[in-house]
Amino acid sequence: MILYLFQKCILQWQLYVGLRDYFPTVMTII
């Protein structure tokens, strides 16, 4: 169960980093 939450957290972080790389202007506004 903990491993599942850990993997989910990593996927969320990778998605955040990917969005930040794709939309740097949006992240600077936020």
Beta strands, then each sheet from edge to edge (+ up, - down):
end
